[in-house]
Amino acid sequence: MGTLPQVMGDTEAMKWWAAVVFLSAGWLAAQDAPPAQDIRQLEVREHQGQSYWMFTPANYSADSAWPILYCLDPGARGRVPVELFAAAAEKAGFLVAGSNNSRNGPMAPVHEAIGLMVRDTHQRYSIDDSRLYVAGFSGGARVALDWARNGHIAGVIACGAGFGLPGPPKQIPFRLFATTGWDDFNHDELYRMSRELARRNVPHRFVEFQGDHEWMPAALAGEAFGFFLGRVPAQPAPASKEAEKQAAQYERWMQPMQSADENERRAVIRRAQKEAAREQDSPARRVARRVIGGVSVGAMEYTRELMSHERYRDAARTAEEAVLARPENSGVWYSLAVANAAAGNTGRALEALEQAAARGWGAWQRMEGEPLLAKVRGDARYAGILAKMRR
C-alpha cells in the first residue's frame, strides 16, 4: 500500500489518543482475560463487528502491569501479526493484540477500530500505559508511526513503510525498529528514512530481510523486542552508494508508469518481469522486483479510488495492469472481476473470478455479499466458481 493521507493535526490526534487511553487508565483490574498460553479472537464488547486477535504469555498475571504490542495490518488480518510475534512475545513478556478492523482506507474507521481495541484490551488485561508499542505493515506502519508521533507510544515496529511525505518529523519520542525486504518497492523509502535519522542522530534500528512487501519474518521478532527492551543496540542503515544507485534505477523504471500511454506501461511491466524472473539474486533483479510490486500496489490503489468514484470502466482497465504485474495474486483477479461486473462486462468478470479461484481466492462469503457482482450470479459459471471456492 502506498502513502496514507495525513488527516489529523497534532491537536486532533492528541484528543483521539486521550479518548483511547487516558479514559481507560483506571481499567487495569483486567477481568475476563482469556487463559494464558492462548491466541484467540476476541469480540469488542458492545460493538458488533469489531474484533481483534490476542496473545497472552503463559505467566501472565493481573497482579502486575504488562507491556503490550498493538498490531495493524493493511488488510485487517489481525491474526497474521499476532501469530508472527507470539513466540518472541512469550520470551520477552509482552501481550500482543491485532486488529481485525483497521485496514487501508478512510481514516475515521481506522481510528475507531484502534480506539475500541485499546479500550477493550484495557478492560480485560492489566496493561502498563508507559509501555505501549505498535507494529504495522505497509499502510499499517504509516498509521502506527502517526499514532506514536502524536500519542504516548514507547516504540514502533515499522514494516514495509515509513513516515511518508513530507518525511520524518522533527521530534521522534519513541524507539523505532524499521524493517524492509530487499525486494520491497518501499525499500528505498525506508533506507533513506534511516539515513536521514542517522544524520540527525536519532537512535533507531534498520533491518533488511530476504523478501518482498510483507510482514517481517518471525525470526526478527525477538530482535525487535530486544531493541525495545534496550538489549539490542541501535543500528541505522549504513551509507551505501549501491543502495542509492538502486533507488535511482527504481525511479527511472517507474517514470513511464506516471506519464506513458497504456502500451508503454505494459511494455515496462513485461521488461521488469523478465529481469525479476532471473534465478540468481542481483541488484538488477532486486530493482525489477521492486518495480513489479510498486506497479501492482499502485494500480490496485488507483483501482479502489476509481471504484469509489464509480468510474468502473477506468477501474477495470487499471486493474488489468495489476493483474499483468502480479498474475499469481488471487486478490487482484478478484478486484478485476468486481470492476468488470460493475462496468457491465460480465464475461470478463467471470473469467477473472475463475482465475481468482484457481489461484486460491477463498473468501466466498465476501464474493456472495458483494452487490456489484449481482449481475454475474445468474450465470451458470458462477455456481461452479462458488463451489470451487467453498471446497
C-alpha positions, 0 to 999 in steps of 0.5 A: 500500500502506498502513502496514507493521507495525513488527516489529523493535526497534532491537536486532533490526534492528541484528543483521539489518543486521550479518548483511547487511553487516558479514559481507560487508565483506571481499567487495569483490574483486567477481568475476563482475560482469556487463559494464558498460553492462548491466541484467540479472537476476541469480540469488542464488547458492545460493538458488533463487528469489531474484533481483534486477535490476542496473545497472552504469555503463559505467566501472565498475571493481573497482579502486575502491569504488562507491556503490550504490542498493538498490531495493524495490518493493511488488510485487517488480518489481525491474526497474521501479526499476532501469530508472527510475534507470539513466540518472541512475545512469550520470551520477552513478556509482552501481550500482543493484540491485532486488529481485525478492523483497521485496514487501508482506507478512510481514516475515521474507521481506522481510528475507531477500530484502534480506539475500541481495541485499546479500550477493550484490551484495557478492560480485560488485561492489566496493561502498563500505559508507559509501555505501549508499542505498535507494529504495522505493515505497509499502510499499517506502519504509516498509521502506527508511526502517526499514532506514536508521533502524536500519542504516548507510544514507547516504540514502533515496529515499522514494516514495509513503510515509513513516515511518508511525505513530507518525511520524518518529523522533527521530534521522534519520542519513541524507539523505532525498529524499521524493517524492509525486504530487499525486494520491497518497492518501499525499500528505498523509502525506508533506507533513506528514512534511516539515513536521514535519522542517522544524520540527525542522530536519532537512535533507531534500528534498520533491518533488511530481510530476504523478501518482498512487501510483507510482514517481517519474518518471525525470526526478527521478532525477538530482535525487535523486542530486544531493541525495545527492551534496550538489549539490542543496540541501535543500528541505522542503515549504513551509507551505501552508494549501491543502495542509492544507485538502486533507488535511482534505477527504481525511479527511472523504471517507474517514470513511464508508469506516471506519464506513458500511454497504456502500451508503454506501461505494459511494455515496462511491466513485461521488461521488469518481469523478465529481469525479476524472473532471473534465478540468481539474486542481483541488484538488477533483479532486486530493482525489477522486483521492486518495480513489479510490486510498486506497479501492482500496489499502485494500480490496485490503489488507483483501482479502489479510488476509481471504484469509489468514484464509480468510474468502473470502466477506468477501474477495470482497465487499471486493474488489468495492469495489476493483474499483468504485474502480479498474475499469481495474486488471487486478490487482484483477479478478484478486484478485476472481476468486481470492476468488470461486473460493475462496468457491465462486462460480465464475461470478463468478470467471470473469467477473472473470478475463475482465475481468482479461484484457481489461484486460491481466492477463498473468501466466498462469503465476501464474493456472495455479499458483494452487490456489484457482482449481482449481475454475474450470479445468474450465470451458470459459471458462477455456481461452479466458481462458488463451489470451487471456492467453498471446497 
